[in-house]
Amino acid sequence: MNGHFFALEGIDGSGKSTQLALLANRLKAVGLPCVTTCEPTGGPIGKLLRQVLTGQVKCDSRVVAPLFAADRLDHLLNEENGLCRAVEQGHTVLSDRYYFSSYAYQSVDLPLEWVIEANRPCAELLRPTATLFIDVDPELALERIVKNREGTELFETKERLVRTREQYLKAFELEQEREKVIIIPGNRDMEAVTQALWDSVIPFFPEL
């Protein structure tokens, strides 16, 4: 692979989507070709996933992890817009969530080891240069969620956010020999987190 692939992870309310956009802008400003993406994708499986996640389509929880894995595989290998191709062409790819999000969110209801195995083909095809985990206290995360989604129905609870964070950390421990994970303290102002993310990725670009 000629480029780099960074996955930004964190529980809901961690601010990872905002930070991904800021990091992309900063990389582009120094002349690095950068591609941003998120999950689920806009393909047929991704559209089905969005219907499942919004409750329009009902399915057993054991179906969701393979659906995410299938959507991810399509996104990796799609000839025109595939992530593998972008990295091979020297782009820096930033993704809002990758397979660690499946490990954390889906293993709240399913065995973590089972979810990891469902995603193993994706992990073997394209492992991130590093997974950047913005670690936010669940109570602060919930405050941000309530503030940002005023007037909409909330499905998150503090207990579920706590459990999801625990599953992230458990997955990091289980996969530590195969994955590079950088934990970014997130209980700070946006500028401090932005700088910490930059300080984490810049060592991978010796040309800068």
Backbone as a printed PyTorch tensor [residue, N CA C, xyz], in Angstrom:
tensor([[[  0.8350,  -1.1920,   0.0000],
         [  0.0000,   0.0000,   0.0000],
         [  0.8790,   1.2560,   0.0000]],

        [[  0.5400,   2.2220,  -0.8450],
         [  1.3300,   3.4330,  -0.9620],
         [  0.8200,   4.5700,  -0.0930]],

        [[ -0.4770,   4.5530,   0.2150],
         [ -1.0520,   5.6100,   1.0350],
         [ -1.2460,   5.1660,   2.4660]],

        [[ -2.0810,   5.9120,   3.1800],
         [ -2.3810,   5.5850,   4.5700],
         [ -3.8880,   5.5320,   4.7690]],

        [[ -4.2940,   4.7610,   5.7690],
         [ -5.7050,   4.6200,   6.0920],
         [ -5.8640,   4.7730,   7.5960]],

        [[ -6.5860,   5.8010,   8.0080],
         [ -6.8300,   6.0370,   9.4220],
         [ -8.3280,   5.9260,   9.6940]],

        [[ -8.6890,   5.1440,  10.7040],
         [-10.0820,   5.0200,  11.1250],
         [-10.2630,   5.8050,  12.4120]],

        [[-11.2280,   6.7200,  12.4340],
         [-11.5530,   7.4500,  13.6520],
         [-12.7050,   6.7430,  14.3440]],

        [[-12.4850,   6.4260,  15.5950],
         [-13.4800,   5.6980,  16.3780],
         [-13.7990,   6.4580,  17.6560]],

        [[-14.9170,   6.1200,  18.2510],
         [-15.3240,   6.7160,  19.5170],
         [-16.7960,   6.4720,  19.7290]],

        [[-17.2260,   6.4830,  20.9720],
         [-18.6450,   6.3120,  21.2510],
         [-19.4060,   7.5100,  20.6970]],

        [[-20.7160,   7.3490,  20.4940],
         [-21.5340,   8.4700,  20.0420],
         [-21.3370,   9.6470,  20.9960]],

        [[-21.1630,  10.8290,  20.4210],
         [-20.9190,  12.0100,  21.2410],
         [-19.4550,  12.3240,  21.4410]],

        [[-18.5780,  11.5230,  20.8390],
         [-17.1350,  11.7640,  20.9990],
         [-16.6370,  12.8810,  20.0880]],

        [[-17.4300,  13.2420,  19.0750],
         [-17.0410,  14.2970,  18.1540],
         [-16.1830,  13.8340,  17.0040]],

        [[-16.1810,  12.5320,  16.7370],
         [-15.2580,  12.0070,  15.7230],
         [-15.5680,  12.4990,  14.3190]],

        [[-16.8470,  12.7000,  13.9850],
         [-17.1930,  13.1740,  12.6400],
         [-16.6450,  14.5790,  12.4000]],

        [[-16.7840,  15.4410,  13.3900],
         [-16.2340,  16.7930,  13.2820],
         [-14.7260,  16.7480,  13.1780]],

        [[-14.1070,  15.9210,  14.0080],
         [-12.6470,  15.8400,  14.0070],
         [-12.1210,  15.2510,  12.7050]],

        [[-12.8580,  14.3190,  12.1290],
         [-12.4450,  13.7530,  10.8480],
         [-12.3850,  14.8460,   9.7810]],

        [[-13.3990,  15.7000,   9.7340],
         [-13.4260,  16.7780,   8.7450],
         [-12.2790,  17.7550,   8.9750]],

        [[-12.0030,  18.0830,  10.2290],
         [-10.9130,  19.0100,  10.5380],
         [ -9.5600,  18.4150,  10.1730]],

        [[ -9.3850,  17.1240,  10.4490],
         [ -8.1260,  16.4590,  10.1180],
         [ -7.9400,  16.3960,   8.6060]],

        [[ -9.0160,  16.0980,   7.8850],
         [ -8.9380,  16.0510,   6.4210],
         [ -8.5280,  17.4070,   5.8590]],

        [[ -9.1210,  18.4750,   6.3700],
         [ -8.7840,  19.8210,   5.8920],
         [ -7.3160,  20.1400,   6.1460]],

        [[ -6.8190,  19.7090,   7.2870],
         [ -5.4250,  20.0060,   7.6270],
         [ -4.4620,  19.2190,   6.7450]],

        [[ -4.8050,  17.9670,   6.4450],
         [ -3.9610,  17.1640,   5.5630],
         [ -3.9420,  17.7440,   4.1520]],

        [[ -5.1070,  18.1710,   3.6720],
         [ -5.1830,  18.7740,   2.3370],
         [ -4.3940,  20.0750,   2.2760]],

        [[ -4.3890,  20.8220,   3.3890],
         [ -3.6970,  22.1030,   3.4190],
         [ -2.1910,  21.9610,   3.2600]],

        [[ -1.6520,  20.7790,   3.6330],
         [ -0.2070,  20.5620,   3.4690],
         [  0.0870,  19.7650,   2.2020]],

        [[ -0.9360,  19.6250,   1.3510],
         [ -0.7170,  19.0320,   0.0410],
         [ -0.8630,  17.5370,  -0.0520]],

        [[ -1.4840,  16.9010,   0.9460],
         [ -1.6750,  15.4550,   0.9110],
         [ -3.0580,  15.1210,   0.3530]],

        [[ -3.1310,  14.3180,  -0.7260],
         [ -4.4390,  13.9240,  -1.2530],
         [ -5.2020,  13.1150,  -0.2120]],

        [[ -6.4140,  13.5040,   0.0760],
         [ -7.1490,  12.9050,   1.1990],
         [ -8.5740,  12.5590,   0.7660]],

        [[ -9.0270,  11.3920,   1.1660],
         [-10.3830,  10.9190,   0.8900],
         [-11.0630,  10.6320,   2.2240]],

        [[-12.2890,  11.1210,   2.3880],
         [-13.0350,  10.8310,   3.6070],
         [-14.2300,   9.9520,   3.2780]],

        [[-14.6000,   9.1190,   4.2310],
         [-15.7120,   8.2070,   4.0200],
         [-16.3660,   7.8970,   5.3590]],

        [[-17.5310,   7.2800,   5.3010],
         [-18.2250,   6.9040,   6.5310],
         [-19.0500,   5.6560,   6.2650]],

        [[-19.5750,   5.0890,   7.3070],
         [-20.4220,   3.9020,   7.2010],
         [-21.7620,   4.1690,   7.8730]],

        [[-22.8440,   3.5280,   7.4240],
         [-22.9390,   2.6850,   6.2350],
         [-22.7430,   3.4980,   4.9620]],

        [[-22.4010,   2.8110,   3.8690],
         [-22.1590,   3.4870,   2.6060],
         [-23.4790,   3.7290,   1.8700]],

        [[-23.3710,   4.3000,   0.6850],
         [-24.5740,   4.6120,  -0.0760],
         [-25.0300,   3.5070,  -1.0000]],

        [[-24.3620,   2.3460,  -0.9530],
         [-24.7450,   1.2310,  -1.8130],
         [-25.9900,   0.5170,  -1.3240]],

        [[-26.4070,  -0.5340,  -2.0340],
         [-27.6400,  -1.2560,  -1.6580],
         [-27.6060,  -1.8080,  -0.2300]],

        [[-26.4800,  -2.3910,   0.1660],
         [-26.4080,  -2.9530,   1.5200],
         [-26.4180,  -1.8310,   2.5430]],

        [[-25.7020,  -0.7410,   2.2370],
         [-25.6860,   0.3970,   3.1510],
         [-27.0740,   0.9950,   3.3410]],

        [[-27.8400,   1.0780,   2.2530],
         [-29.2030,   1.6110,   2.3530],
         [-30.0740,   0.7050,   3.2180]],

        [[-29.8970,  -0.6120,   3.0470],
         [-30.6430,  -1.5530,   3.8820],
         [-30.2510,  -1.3890,   5.3510]],

        [[-28.9520,  -1.2010,   5.5950],
         [-28.4880,  -1.0150,   6.9700],
         [-29.1160,   0.2210,   7.6050]],

        [[-29.2020,   1.3050,   6.8390],
         [-29.8090,   2.5170,   7.3790],
         [-31.2830,   2.2790,   7.7330]],

        [[-31.9670,   1.4680,   6.9360],
         [-33.3590,   1.1430,   7.2390],
         [-33.4530,   0.3060,   8.5070]],

        [[-32.4850,  -0.5900,   8.6780],
         [-32.4580,  -1.4040,   9.9030],
         [-32.1770,  -0.5250,  11.1100]],

        [[-31.1930,   0.3730,  10.9790],
         [-30.7850,   1.2060,  12.1040],
         [-31.8530,   2.2210,  12.4990]],

        [[-32.6910,   2.6140,  11.5430],
         [-33.7630,   3.5590,  11.8530],
         [-35.0800,   2.8630,  12.1730]],

        [[-35.0890,   1.5190,  12.1580],
         [-36.2720,   0.7800,  12.5460],
         [-37.2690,   0.5410,  11.4380]],

        [[-36.9540,   0.9700,  10.2110],
         [-37.8840,   0.7480,   9.0940],
         [-37.9400,  -0.7260,   8.6950]],

        [[-36.8040,  -1.4000,   8.8750],
         [-36.7290,  -2.8350,   8.5880],
         [-36.3200,  -3.5410,   9.8770]],

        [[-37.0710,  -4.5620,  10.2450],
         [-36.7770,  -5.3050,  11.4700],
         [-35.9740,  -6.5500,  11.1380]],

        [[-34.9220,  -6.8180,  11.9240],
         [-34.1640,  -8.0530,  11.7390],
         [-33.4860,  -8.4230,  13.0440]],

        [[-33.1130,  -9.6670,  13.1490],
         [-32.4220, -10.1640,  14.3310],
         [-31.0510,  -9.5000,  14.4360]],

        [[-30.5840,  -9.2680,  15.6530],
         [-29.3110,  -8.5750,  15.8480],
         [-28.1320,  -9.3390,  15.2460]],

        [[-28.2680, -10.6650,  15.1290],
         [-27.1710, -11.4430,  14.5490],
         [-27.0170, -11.2040,  13.0450]],

        [[-28.0010, -10.5520,  12.4390],
         [-27.9190, -10.2410,  11.0110],
         [-27.1360,  -8.9510,  10.7780]],

        [[-27.1200,  -8.0500,  11.7630],
         [-26.5620,  -6.7220,  11.5540],
         [-25.0500,  -6.7680,  11.3440]],

        [[-24.3420,  -7.5450,  12.1470],
         [-22.8750,  -7.6130,  12.0040],
         [-22.4580,  -8.1140,  10.6230]],

        [[-23.0280,  -9.2010,  10.0970],
         [-22.6880,  -9.6120,   8.7280],
         [-23.0830,  -8.5820,   7.6730]],

        [[-24.1840,  -7.8490,   7.9080],
         [-24.5670,  -6.8030,   6.9590],
         [-23.5080,  -5.7010,   6.9160]],

        [[-23.0330,  -5.2920,   8.0870],
         [-21.9710,  -4.2940,   8.1340],
         [-20.7180,  -4.8240,   7.4380]],

        [[-20.3840,  -6.0720,   7.6900],
         [-19.1890,  -6.6550,   7.0680],
         [-19.3370,  -6.6980,   5.5590]],

        [[-20.5310,  -7.0490,   5.0660],
         [-20.7640,  -7.1000,   3.6210],
         [-20.6790,  -5.7100,   3.0040]],

        [[-21.2590,  -4.7210,   3.6760],
         [-21.1920,  -3.3400,   3.1910],
         [-19.7410,  -2.8680,   3.1640]],

        [[-18.9820,  -3.2350,   4.1690],
         [-17.5700,  -2.8490,   4.2810],
         [-16.7460,  -3.5040,   3.1680]],

        [[-17.0040,  -4.7790,   2.9050],
         [-16.2710,  -5.4700,   1.8360],
         [-16.5400,  -4.8210,   0.4870]],

        [[-17.7910,  -4.4520,   0.2340],
         [-18.1240,  -3.7710,  -1.0200],
         [-17.3830,  -2.4400,  -1.1120]],

        [[-17.3200,  -1.7400,  -0.0060],
         [-16.6510,  -0.4410,   0.0380],
         [-15.1360,  -0.5880,  -0.1550]],

        [[-14.5790,  -1.6780,   0.3200],
         [-13.1470,  -1.9290,   0.1660],
         [-12.7790,  -2.2570,  -1.2770]],

        [[-13.6280,  -3.0460,  -1.9320],
         [-13.2540,  -3.6330,  -3.2190],
         [-13.9220,  -2.9900,  -4.4210]],

        [[-14.8890,  -2.1060,  -4.2060],
         [-15.5680,  -1.4600,  -5.3250],
         [-14.5400,  -0.8460,  -6.2690]],

        [[-14.6060,  -1.2150,  -7.5350],
         [-13.5500,  -0.8390,  -8.4880],
         [-13.3610,   0.6680,  -8.6060]],

        [[-14.4520,   1.4080,  -8.6140],
         [-14.3450,   2.8490,  -8.8490],
         [-14.0170,   3.6240,  -7.5780]],

        [[-14.6810,   3.2800,  -6.4810],
         [-14.5440,   4.0680,  -5.2550],
         [-14.0350,   3.2610,  -4.0650]],

        [[-13.4230,   2.1350,  -4.3320],
         [-12.9920,   1.2690,  -3.2410],
         [-11.8600,   1.8580,  -2.4170]],

        [[-11.9050,   1.5830,  -1.1200],
         [-10.8750,   2.1070,  -0.2250],
         [ -9.5010,   1.5300,  -0.5480]],

        [[ -9.4520,   0.2480,  -0.8660],
         [ -8.1560,  -0.3680,  -1.1850],
         [ -7.5030,   0.3420,  -2.3680]],

        [[ -8.2960,   0.6400,  -3.3760],
         [ -7.7620,   1.3110,  -4.5670],
         [ -7.2380,   2.7010,  -4.2160]],

        [[ -7.9840,   3.4300,  -3.3940],
         [ -7.5730,   4.7800,  -3.0090],
         [ -6.2280,   4.7630,  -2.2730]],

        [[ -6.0760,   3.7980,  -1.3670],
         [ -4.8250,   3.7050,  -0.6220],
         [ -3.6860,   3.2950,  -1.5500]],

        [[ -3.9620,   2.3570,  -2.4550],
         [ -2.9370,   1.9230,  -3.4120],
         [ -2.4720,   3.0770,  -4.2950]],

        [[ -3.3680,   4.0150,  -4.5620],
         [ -3.0290,   5.1550,  -5.4100],
         [ -2.3410,   6.2740,  -4.6300]],

        [[ -2.0820,   6.0300,  -3.3640],
         [ -1.3260,   6.9930,  -2.5720],
         [ -2.1360,   7.9950,  -1.7930]],

        [[ -3.4490,   7.8320,  -1.7790],
         [ -4.2790,   8.7490,  -1.0060],
         [ -4.2040,   8.4300,   0.4820]],

        [[ -4.4710,   9.4400,   1.2820],
         [ -4.7210,   9.2250,   2.6990],
         [ -6.2260,   9.1250,   2.8790]],

        [[ -6.6910,   8.0080,   3.3950],
         [ -8.1240,   7.7710,   3.5800],
         [ -8.4600,   7.8970,   5.0630]],

        [[ -9.4820,   8.6910,   5.3450],
         [ -9.9880,   8.8360,   6.7090],
         [-11.4000,   8.2960,   6.7500]],

        [[-11.6700,   7.3850,   7.6770],
         [-12.9940,   6.7790,   7.7750],
         [-13.6100,   7.0260,   9.1420]],

        [[-14.8480,   7.5060,   9.1270],
         [-15.6180,   7.6540,  10.3560],
         [-16.2230,   6.2910,  10.6690]],

        [[-15.5370,   5.5310,  11.5110],
         [-15.8650,   4.1510,  11.8980],
         [-15.2680,   3.1540,  10.9060]],

        [[-14.9090,   2.0050,  11.4510],
         [-14.4620,   0.8820,  10.6320],
         [-14.8250,  -0.3610,  11.4220]],

        [[-14.0550,  -1.4480,  11.3360],
         [-14.5600,  -2.6670,  11.9690],
         [-14.5390,  -2.6270,  13.4880]],

        [[-13.7440,  -1.7520,  14.1060],
         [-13.7830,  -1.6730,  15.5700],
         [-15.1430,  -1.1710,  16.0580]],

        [[-15.8300,  -0.3760,  15.2410],
         [-17.1580,   0.0810,  15.6490],
         [-18.1260,  -1.0930,  15.7350]],

        [[-17.9860,  -2.0560,  14.7980],
         [-18.8010,  -3.2630,  14.8790],
         [-18.4710,  -4.0420,  16.1460]],

        [[-17.1730,  -4.1680,  16.4230],
         [-16.7570,  -4.8960,  17.6270],
         [-17.4130,  -4.2910,  18.8660]],

        [[-17.4360,  -2.9630,  18.9360],
         [-17.9090,  -2.3030,  20.1490],
         [-19.4280,  -2.2560,  20.2360]],

        [[-20.0810,  -1.7750,  19.1830],
         [-21.5250,  -1.5620,  19.2510],
         [-22.3010,  -2.8710,  19.1800]],

        [[-21.9040,  -3.7650,  18.2770],
         [-22.6750,  -4.9940,  18.1210],
         [-22.4000,  -5.9970,  19.2350]],

        [[-21.2210,  -5.9160,  19.8410],
         [-20.9190,  -6.8670,  20.9130],
         [-21.5740,  -6.4820,  22.2300]],

        [[-22.2880,  -5.3540,  22.2570],
         [-23.1280,  -5.0660,  23.4170],
         [-24.2400,  -6.1130,  23.5030]],

        [[-24.6890,  -6.6060,  22.3320],
         [-25.7730,  -7.5860,  22.2820],
         [-25.3160,  -8.9840,  21.8570]],

        [[-24.1230,  -9.0770,  21.2670],
         [-23.6200, -10.3420,  20.7320],
         [-22.2350, -10.6190,  21.2910]],

        [[-21.7770, -11.8700,  21.2740],
         [-20.4250, -12.1690,  21.7640],
         [-19.3680, -11.4400,  20.9310]],

        [[-18.4360, -10.7730,  21.5960],
         [-17.4110,  -9.9890,  20.9030],
         [-16.6050, -10.8440,  19.9450]],

        [[-16.2170, -12.0290,  20.3660],
         [-15.4060, -12.8880,  19.5080],
         [-16.1450, -13.2530,  18.2160]],

        [[-17.4570, -13.4540,  18.3170],
         [-18.2620, -13.7770,  17.1280],
         [-18.2790, -12.5950,  16.1640]],

        [[-18.4290, -11.3860,  16.6870],
         [-18.4520, -10.1940,  15.8410],
         [-17.0890,  -9.9930,  15.1700]],

        [[-16.0150, -10.2410,  15.9060],
         [-14.6710, -10.1150,  15.3350],
         [-14.5060, -11.0760,  14.1640]],

        [[-14.9520, -12.3110,  14.3250],
         [-14.8080, -13.2890,  13.2390],
         [-15.6540, -12.9000,  12.0230]],

        [[-16.8290, -12.3060,  12.2530],
         [-17.6750, -11.8780,  11.1390],
         [-16.9890, -10.7950,  10.3130]],

        [[-16.1200, -10.0330,  10.9480],
         [-15.4280,  -8.9300,  10.2840],
         [-13.9990,  -9.2770,   9.8590]],

        [[-13.5660, -10.5000,  10.1190],
         [-12.1850, -10.8730,   9.8410],
         [-11.7760, -10.6530,   8.3770]],

        [[-12.6240, -10.9840,   7.3830],
         [-12.2130, -10.7340,   5.9890],
         [-11.8970,  -9.2640,   5.7200]],

        [[-12.6660,  -8.3560,   6.3280],
         [-12.4020,  -6.9280,   6.1420],
         [-11.0620,  -6.5420,   6.7640]],

        [[-10.8160,  -7.0590,   7.9510],
         [ -9.5670,  -6.7410,   8.6350],
         [ -8.3690,  -7.2320,   7.8400]],

        [[ -8.4980,  -8.3970,   7.2290],
         [ -7.3700,  -8.9450,   6.4780],
         [ -7.1530,  -8.2070,   5.1630]],

        [[ -8.2210,  -7.6610,   4.5770],
         [ -8.0810,  -6.9400,   3.3100],
         [ -7.4160,  -5.5820,   3.4900]],

        [[ -7.8310,  -4.8350,   4.5020],
         [ -7.2710,  -3.5040,   4.7120],
         [ -7.3140,  -3.1480,   6.1890]],

        [[ -6.1620,  -3.2870,   6.8250],
         [ -6.0500,  -2.8450,   8.2130],
         [ -5.6540,  -1.3730,   8.2250]],

        [[ -6.2110,  -0.6050,   9.1480],
         [ -5.8140,   0.8060,   9.2260],
         [ -4.3290,   0.9690,   9.5430]],

        [[ -3.7240,   2.0060,   8.9820],
         [ -2.3910,   2.4070,   9.4260],
         [ -2.4320,   2.5860,  10.9350]],

        [[ -3.5040,   3.2100,  11.4160],
         [ -3.7710,   3.3290,  12.8510],
         [ -5.2490,   3.6060,  13.0470]],

        [[ -5.7940,   3.0730,  14.1270],
         [ -7.1360,   3.4250,  14.5650],
         [ -6.9910,   4.5080,  15.6280]],

        [[ -7.6420,   5.6340,  15.4250],
         [ -7.5730,   6.7740,  16.3380],
         [ -8.8570,   6.8010,  17.1540]],

        [[ -8.7510,   6.4930,  18.4290],
         [ -9.9250,   6.3860,  19.3020],
         [-10.0140,   7.6180,  20.1840]],

        [[-11.0580,   8.4180,  19.9740],
         [-11.2780,   9.6070,  20.7960],
         [-12.0480,   9.1680,  22.0400]],

        [[-11.3720,   9.1390,  23.1570],
         [-11.9290,   8.5740,  24.3800],
         [-12.6010,   9.6590,  25.2170]],

        [[-13.9320,   9.6160,  25.2370],
         [-14.7370,  10.6030,  25.9440],
         [-15.5030,   9.9180,  27.0670]],

        [[-15.6190,  10.6000,  28.1900],
         [-16.4230,  10.0850,  29.2920],
         [-17.8730,   9.9420,  28.8280]],

        [[-18.4970,   8.7940,  29.0590],
         [-19.8700,   8.5790,  28.5820],
         [-20.8660,   9.6280,  29.0490]],

        [[-20.6880,  10.1550,  30.2610],
         [-21.6190,  11.1740,  30.7530],
         [-21.5060,  12.4570,  29.9210]],

        [[-20.2700,  12.8630,  29.6060],
         [-20.0640,  14.0230,  28.7530],
         [-20.5980,  13.7570,  27.3530]],

        [[-20.3740,  12.5450,  26.8350],
         [-20.8670,  12.1840,  25.5090],
         [-22.3880,  12.3120,  25.4430]],

        [[-23.0720,  11.8340,  26.4770],
         [-24.5380,  11.8990,  26.4810],
         [-25.0130,  13.3470,  26.5410]],

        [[-24.3180,  14.2010,  27.2900],
         [-24.6630,  15.6220,  27.3370],
         [-24.5770,  16.2320,  25.9400]],

        [[-23.5320,  15.8770,  25.2130],
         [-23.3680,  16.4000,  23.8500],
         [-24.4650,  15.8840,  22.9260]],

        [[-24.8060,  14.6070,  23.0710],
         [-25.8480,  14.0180,  22.2250],
         [-27.1820,  14.7210,  22.4570]],

        [[-27.5430,  14.9030,  23.7130],
         [-28.8150,  15.5650,  24.0520],
         [-28.8390,  16.9830,  23.4990]],

        [[-27.7240,  17.6870,  23.6120],
         [-27.6430,  19.0640,  23.1290],
         [-27.7550,  19.1400,  21.6110]],

        [[-27.1090,  18.2240,  20.9210],
         [-27.0540,  18.2720,  19.4570],
         [-28.2860,  17.6810,  18.7880]],

        [[-29.0630,  16.9020,  19.5240],
         [-30.2280,  16.2490,  18.9130],
         [-31.5230,  16.6700,  19.5940]],

        [[-31.5670,  17.9020,  20.0100],
         [-32.7610,  18.4130,  20.6840],
         [-33.9800,  18.2730,  19.7790]],

        [[-35.0340,  17.7070,  20.3340],
         [-36.2680,  17.5450,  19.5770],
         [-36.3750,  16.2440,  18.8210]],

        [[-35.3320,  15.4070,  18.8800],
         [-35.3910,  14.1050,  18.2080],
         [-35.3500,  12.9910,  19.2500]],

        [[-35.8680,  11.8440,  18.8660],
         [-35.9020,  10.7040,  19.7830],
         [-34.4870,  10.1650,  19.9930]],

        [[-34.1280,   9.9490,  21.2420],
         [-32.8010,   9.4430,  21.5630],
         [-32.8750,   7.9620,  21.9210]],

        [[-31.9590,   7.1840,  21.3370],
         [-31.8960,   5.7680,  21.6400],
         [-30.7440,   5.4650,  22.5990]],

        [[-29.7890,   6.3970,  22.7070],
         [-28.6390,   6.1750,  23.5580],
         [-29.0070,   6.3680,  25.0290]],

        [[-28.3670,   5.6110,  25.8750],
         [-28.4560,   5.8010,  27.3230],
         [-27.0310,   5.8220,  27.8560]],

        [[-26.8630,   6.3880,  29.0400],
         [-25.5280,   6.4210,  29.6340],
         [-25.0050,   5.0030,  29.8130]],

        [[-25.8790,   4.0880,  30.2400],
         [-25.4540,   2.7190,  30.4860],
         [-24.9580,   2.0660,  29.1990]],

        [[-25.6400,   2.3170,  28.0930],
         [-25.2150,   1.7120,  26.8280],
         [-23.9050,   2.3390,  26.3310]],

        [[-23.7420,   3.6340,  26.5250],
         [-22.4900,   4.2830,  26.1470],
         [-21.3250,   3.7460,  26.9790]],

        [[-21.5730,   3.5300,  28.2600],
         [-20.5350,   2.9510,  29.1300],
         [-20.1530,   1.5680,  28.6220]],

        [[-21.1640,   0.7630,  28.3160],
         [-20.9120,  -0.5980,  27.8460],
         [-20.1690,  -0.5920,  26.5030]],

        [[-20.5660,   0.3100,  25.6110],
         [-19.9080,   0.3840,  24.3070],
         [-18.4450,   0.7620,  24.4680]],

        [[-18.1620,   1.7360,  25.3170],
         [-16.7670,   2.1200,  25.5720],
         [-15.9760,   0.9410,  26.1240]],

        [[-16.5760,   0.1860,  27.0360],
         [-15.9050,  -0.9910,  27.5950],
         [-15.5800,  -2.0090,  26.5060]],

        [[-16.5070,  -2.1870,  25.5620],
         [-16.2840,  -3.1500,  24.4840],
         [-15.1910,  -2.6720,  23.5260]],

        [[-15.1230,  -1.3690,  23.2940],
         [-14.0070,  -0.8360,  22.5070],
         [-12.6840,  -1.2160,  23.1590]],

        [[-12.5530,  -0.9350,  24.4400],
         [-11.2900,  -1.1810,  25.1410],
         [-10.9620,  -2.6710,  25.1900]],

        [[-11.9910,  -3.5010,  25.3400],
         [-11.7800,  -4.9500,  25.3410],
         [-11.2820,  -5.4150,  23.9720]],

        [[-11.8800,  -4.8760,  22.9030],
         [-11.4580,  -5.2360,  21.5440],
         [-10.0300,  -4.7790,  21.2770]],

        [[ -9.6750,  -3.5840,  21.7470],
         [ -8.3010,  -3.1110,  21.5780],
         [ -7.3150,  -4.0800,  22.2290]],

        [[ -7.6800,  -4.5700,  23.4110],
         [ -6.7960,  -5.5000,  24.1230],
         [ -6.6840,  -6.8340,  23.3770]],

        [[ -7.8200,  -7.3410,  22.9020],
         [ -7.8090,  -8.6250,  22.2000],
         [ -7.0120,  -8.5610,  20.8990]],

        [[ -7.0540,  -7.4250,  20.2190],
         [ -6.4510,  -7.2920,  18.8970],
         [ -5.1140,  -6.5490,  18.9220]],

        [[ -4.5400,  -6.3460,  20.0880],
         [ -3.3690,  -5.4880,  20.2000],
         [ -2.1580,  -5.9830,  19.4170]],

        [[ -2.0560,  -7.2870,  19.1760],
         [ -0.9180,  -7.8010,  18.4190],
         [ -1.0820,  -7.6020,  16.9140]],

        [[ -2.3220,  -7.3170,  16.4620],
         [ -2.5850,  -7.1530,  15.0280],
         [ -2.8910,  -5.7160,  14.6340]],

        [[ -3.2780,  -4.8870,  15.5780],
         [ -3.7660,  -3.5500,  15.2590],
         [ -2.9530,  -2.4790,  15.9890]],

        [[ -2.8000,  -1.3380,  15.3360],
         [ -2.2070,  -0.1760,  15.9960],
         [ -3.3330,   0.7650,  16.3810]],

        [[ -3.5130,   0.9690,  17.6630],
         [ -4.5620,   1.8400,  18.1740],
         [ -3.9170,   2.9770,  18.9580]],

        [[ -4.3290,   4.1960,  18.6550],
         [ -3.8540,   5.3730,  19.3790],
         [ -5.0580,   5.9820,  20.0920]],

        [[ -4.9870,   6.0580,  21.4110],
         [ -6.0940,   6.6020,  22.2010],
         [ -5.8590,   8.0910,  22.4320]],

        [[ -6.8280,   8.8920,  22.0040],
         [ -6.7640,  10.3430,  22.1230],
         [ -7.6960,  10.7810,  23.2610]],

        [[ -7.1800,  11.3870,  24.3360],
         [ -8.0700,  11.8800,  25.3940],
         [ -9.0450,  12.9090,  24.8220]],

        [[-10.3400,  12.6700,  25.0050],
         [-11.3430,  13.5100,  24.3620],
         [-12.0980,  14.4480,  25.2740]],

        [[-11.8380,  14.4120,  26.5730],
         [-12.5480,  15.2880,  27.5100],
         [-11.8890,  16.6640,  27.5560]],

        [[-11.6720,  17.2400,  26.3640],
         [-11.0080,  18.5410,  26.2690],
         [-11.7200,  19.3600,  25.2010]],

        [[-11.2920,  20.6050,  25.0470],
         [-11.9310,  21.4220,  24.0150],
         [-11.5390,  20.9180,  22.6300]],

        [[-12.3070,  21.3300,  21.6390],
         [-12.1400,  20.8190,  20.2860],
         [-10.7320,  21.0520,  19.7500]],

        [[-10.1780,  22.2260,  20.0170],
         [ -8.8560,  22.5510,  19.4870],
         [ -7.7860,  21.6160,  20.0360]],

        [[ -7.8950,  21.2630,  21.3100],
         [ -6.9060,  20.3670,  21.9240],
         [ -6.9870,  18.9710,  21.3290]],

        [[ -8.2010,  18.4890,  21.0960],
         [ -8.3730,  17.1630,  20.4890],
         [ -7.8690,  17.1780,  19.0450]],

        [[ -8.1800,  18.2570,  18.3260],
         [ -7.7190,  18.3900,  16.9420],
         [ -6.1960,  18.3280,  16.8740]],

        [[ -5.5360,  19.0310,  17.7710],
         [ -4.0720,  19.0370,  17.7790],
         [ -3.5220,  17.6650,  18.1490]],

        [[ -4.1660,  16.9900,  19.0900],
         [ -3.7030,  15.6600,  19.4950],
         [ -3.8140,  14.6700,  18.3390]],

        [[ -4.8810,  14.7660,  17.5630],
         [ -5.0310,  13.8990,  16.3880],
         [ -3.9370,  14.1910,  15.3660]],

        [[ -3.6810,  15.4580,  15.1250],
         [ -2.6220,  15.8350,  14.1820],
         [ -1.2690,  15.3010,  14.6500]],

        [[ -0.9800,  15.4690,  15.9350],
         [  0.2880,  14.9850,  16.4930],
         [  0.4090,  13.4680,  16.3690]],

        [[ -0.7310,  12.7730,  16.3140],
         [ -0.7110,  11.3080,  16.2220],
         [ -0.4560,  10.8270,  14.8020]],

        [[ -0.9580,  11.5610,  13.8070],
         [ -0.8230,  11.0840,  12.4250],
         [  0.4380,  11.6170,  11.7390]],

        [[  0.9310,  12.7610,  12.1620],
         [  2.0450,  13.3820,  11.4460],
         [  3.3010,  12.5170,  11.4090]],

        [[  3.5850,  11.6710,  12.4300],
         [  4.7680,  10.8200,  12.3250],
         [  4.7170,   9.7990,  11.1580]],

        [[  3.5300,   9.5350,  10.6270],
         [  3.4050,   8.5950,   9.5080],
         [  3.7370,   9.2590,   8.1650]],

        [[  4.0260,  10.5550,   8.1850],
         [  4.3450,  11.2970,   6.9600],
         [  5.7350,  11.9260,   7.0950]],

        [[  6.7910,  11.1300,   6.9560],
         [  8.1490,  11.6680,   7.1280],
         [  8.4760,  12.7930,   6.1410]],

        [[  7.7690,  12.8420,   5.0150],
         [  8.0330,  13.8790,   4.0300],
         [  7.6440,  15.2610,   4.5410]],

        [[  6.8270,  15.3020,   5.6070],
         [  6.4420,  16.5840,   6.1910],
         [  7.3420,  16.9490,   7.3640]]])
